[in-house]
């Protein structure tokens, strides 16, 4: 009799400690996301190791940029609630500032600064011979897409936002694919199976997280390596950078390649240095020849966006993340960039990494949203520093 009574008690104990289902995890994430989408707690995270022999980038003892310009630019960054601010010129750091509690080794949430990293990952995979070219169709990498419209997406379309997939947006519907394919514990399968196609690949620009998140799956299938491990060993460590953490949909699951990788500001700066040096680091080629030049070319659907990066020309006083002329937030550029070849990483919260090839200047700003007034101006920091370089070390801005 005692045995018969023990069995249901044991069953109840097991049920009380049962792991939540994938649906329960998703609904909990969705509820949290609705409360404050801009500060969603990205979890779980997976370690992204950095270089074992890390050495900080050298610091200029006599900055080439005018001190008055450096001070004015730093003041602008600080006034706009920056967490980290770095200025690099021709091989050396000319200015660095971090908010209280933050330092050069603190991993920072990148938001869509992760999108240029997807292009770098693809370039590295091409250089290693794992992806044949930017024009390889996804059906050759993801066999489950053979004969389907998504199979006609080219690798480049995931990077230049011409996949034909639904634009990024916001929905309070828990069953909307914008939410399911972002917060699910199987977000990669969701993107393949249910994320809507609204145009033929290559015909329409539509900025979204889904195509960028799909890069992780492409890299994993093409290389046979986990996305985080590939990034760590083929990019981060190759440029001597500190690592961080990458958001995955579940422990051991697929990485979110399009958003929110945590790495220190200097690591994001080094990625920009890799691009300003045409895909080489210390003379060693990591990306194919002319790959960076291709990254910097816009499309007829959006001349302002290349492969994961934004392009300074043609000048637009207000430039959104959506297709030209589409509704949505518009970033102010009060004046054209003084370097017409300027290109940049640009993530949510006005987190920017401006890259001036002509002047070999890179300026990084990371942090939360700047104050609403006065409005953040994308052209201020790079133009201040370029003017300061023309003025010399002790000149005026």
Secondary structure, 3 states (H helix, E strand, C coil): CHHHHHHHHHHHHHHHCCCCCHHHHHHHHHHHHHHCHHHCCCCCEEEECCCCCCCCCCECCCCCCCHHHHHHHHHHHHHCCEEEEEEEECCEEEEEEECCCCCCCCCEECHHHHHHHHHHHHHHHHHCCCCCCCCCEHHHCCHHHCCCHHHHCEHHHHHCCCCCECCCCCCCCCCCHHHHHHHCCCHHHHHHHCCCECCCCCCCCCCCHHHHHHHHHHHHHHHCCCHHHHHHHHHHCCCCCCCEEEEECCCCCCECCCCCCEECHHHHHHHHHHHHCCCEECCEECCCCCHHHHHCCCCCCCCCECCCCEECCCCCCEEECCCCCCCCCEEECCCCCCCCCCEEEEECCCEEEEEECCCCEEEEEEECCCCCCCCCECCHHHHHHHHHHHHCCCCCC
